[in-house]
């Protein structure tokens, strides 16, 4: 109990109050990744059409990586994350990643797409949205099968729309 009898609205108390006062009911959402413009937009839309969009703030590299994870999940097992892979395969994946990244990242490119920190940020930003009932469909999952390693999402093309 605070020494004075005033209502405290900062720090932990603010977070707790906001959670109680502004909490939303959980609904099913689908994810939209719009990379048609040079600035990507990633947001959740309610499946039932009622409610508002919920944006996810991702930087261009995180967006490009997330797009790659989603696309590769739709096409096969997921985005290849093996330490040792054929240079031809790695070049193809890196080329596709850089095509997306340079478009939304003001012409920038990189020589590596594998960055666990970026995957961690993507996971945290998606999980931090409390009102999404089907959030686990969109969180990148690291799967190891013997010498194979990849990141994938459980969502299907019905749950995620990529606008290119």
C-alpha positions in Angstrom: 0.0 0.0 0.0 1.4 3.4 -0.9 2.1 5.9 1.8 -0.2 8.4 0.2 -3.7 7.6 -0.8 -3.3 8.6 -4.5 -3.9 6.4 -7.4 -0.6 5.3 -9.0 -0.6 5.2 -12.8 3.0 4.3 -13.7 5.3 1.3 -14.0 3.8 -2.0 -13.0 0.5 -0.4 -11.8 0.0 1.3 -15.2 0.5 -2.0 -17.0 -1.9 -3.8 -14.7 -4.5 -1.1 -14.9 -4.3 -1.0 -18.7 -4.6 -4.7 -18.9 -7.7 -4.7 -16.8 -9.3 -1.6 -18.3 -8.4 -2.0 -21.9 -8.2 -5.7 -22.4 -9.9 -7.1 -25.5 -11.7 -10.3 -26.0 -9.9 -12.9 -27.9 -10.9 -13.4 -31.6 -9.7 -15.4 -34.5 -7.6 -13.3 -36.9 -5.8 -13.7 -40.2 -2.5 -12.1 -41.0 -1.9 -9.7 -43.9 1.7 -8.9 -45.1 1.6 -6.1 -47.6 4.9 -5.4 -49.4 3.4 -3.7 -52.5 4.8 -0.4 -51.4 8.4 0.3 -50.4 7.3 0.3 -46.7 5.9 -3.0 -45.6 2.8 -3.3 -43.5 2.1 -6.3 -41.4 -1.2 -6.5 -39.5 -3.9 -8.8 -38.2 -7.5 -8.5 -39.5 -10.4 -10.1 -37.7 -11.8 -13.1 -39.5 -15.4 -12.1 -38.8 -14.8 -8.6 -40.2 -15.7 -6.9 -37.0 -13.1 -4.9 -35.1 -10.0 -3.1 -36.1 -6.7 -4.0 -37.7 -3.8 -4.7 -35.3 -0.5 -3.7 -36.7 2.8 -5.5 -36.0 5.9 -3.3 -36.0 8.7 -5.1 -37.8 11.8 -3.6 -39.3 12.5 -4.4 -43.0 14.9 -7.3 -42.3 12.4 -8.9 -39.9 9.6 -8.4 -42.4 11.7 -10.0 -45.2 12.6 -12.9 -42.9 9.0 -13.4 -41.8 7.8 -13.4 -45.5 10.4 -16.0 -46.3 9.4 -18.2 -43.4 5.7 -18.0 -44.4 6.4 -18.6 -48.1 8.6 -21.5 -47.5 6.1 -23.0 -45.0 3.4 -22.8 -47.8 5.8 -24.4 -50.4 7.3 -27.1 -48.2 8.6 -27.7 -44.7 9.8 -24.1 -44.0 12.8 -21.8 -44.3 16.0 -23.9 -44.4 18.1 -23.1 -41.3 20.8 -25.7 -41.6 24.4 -24.7 -40.7 25.8 -26.6 -43.6 23.8 -26.5 -46.9 24.8 -26.5 -50.5 26.0 -23.1 -51.7 23.6 -23.2 -54.6 20.6 -23.6 -52.3 21.9 -20.9 -49.9 22.4 -18.5 -52.8 18.9 -19.1 -54.1 17.4 -18.4 -50.6 19.6 -15.4 -50.0 18.7 -14.0 -53.5 15.0 -14.3 -52.8 15.5 -12.8 -49.3 17.5 -9.8 -50.7 14.9 -9.2 -53.4 12.3 -8.6 -50.7 14.6 -6.8 -48.3 16.0 -4.4 -50.9 12.5 -3.5 -52.1 11.2 -2.6 -48.6 14.6 -1.7 -47.1 15.5 1.2 -49.4 17.8 -0.8 -51.6 19.8 -2.5 -48.8 21.0 -6.1 -49.1 22.8 -8.5 -46.8 25.0 -11.5 -47.1 23.2 -13.6 -44.5 19.5 -14.3 -43.9 19.9 -16.4 -40.7 19.5 -14.2 -37.6 18.1 -15.8 -34.5 17.7 -12.4 -32.9 15.3 -11.2 -35.6 13.3 -14.4 -35.3 13.1 -13.9 -31.6 11.9 -10.3 -32.2 9.2 -11.5 -34.6 8.0 -14.1 -32.1 7.9 -11.6 -29.2 6.0 -9.0 -31.2 3.4 -11.5 -32.4 2.9 -13.1 -29.0 2.6 -9.7 -27.3 -0.8 -9.1 -28.9 -3.2 -10.4 -26.3 -6.5 -10.5 -28.2 -5.5 -13.0 -30.9 -7.0 -16.4 -30.2 -5.1 -18.2 -32.9 -1.8 -16.5 -32.3 0.2 -19.8 -32.3 -0.5 -20.2 -36.0 1.6 -17.2 -36.8 4.6 -17.6 -34.5 7.7 -19.0 -36.2 8.5 -22.5 -35.0 12.0 -23.9 -35.1 11.9 -27.6 -36.1 14.9 -30.0 -36.2 14.7 -33.3 -38.0 18.0 -35.1 -37.9 20.5 -32.9 -39.7 17.7 -30.7 -41.1 16.7 -27.5 -39.4 14.1 -25.0 -40.5 11.6 -22.3 -39.4 8.0 -22.6 -40.2 4.5 -21.4 -39.3 1.5 -23.6 -38.7 -0.8 -21.2 -40.6 -2.1 -22.1 -44.1 -2.6 -19.8 -47.0 -6.2 -19.4 -45.7 -4.8 -17.7 -42.6 -2.1 -15.5 -44.1 -2.4 -13.2 -47.1 0.8 -11.9 -48.7 0.4 -8.9 -51.1 3.4 -8.5 -53.4 
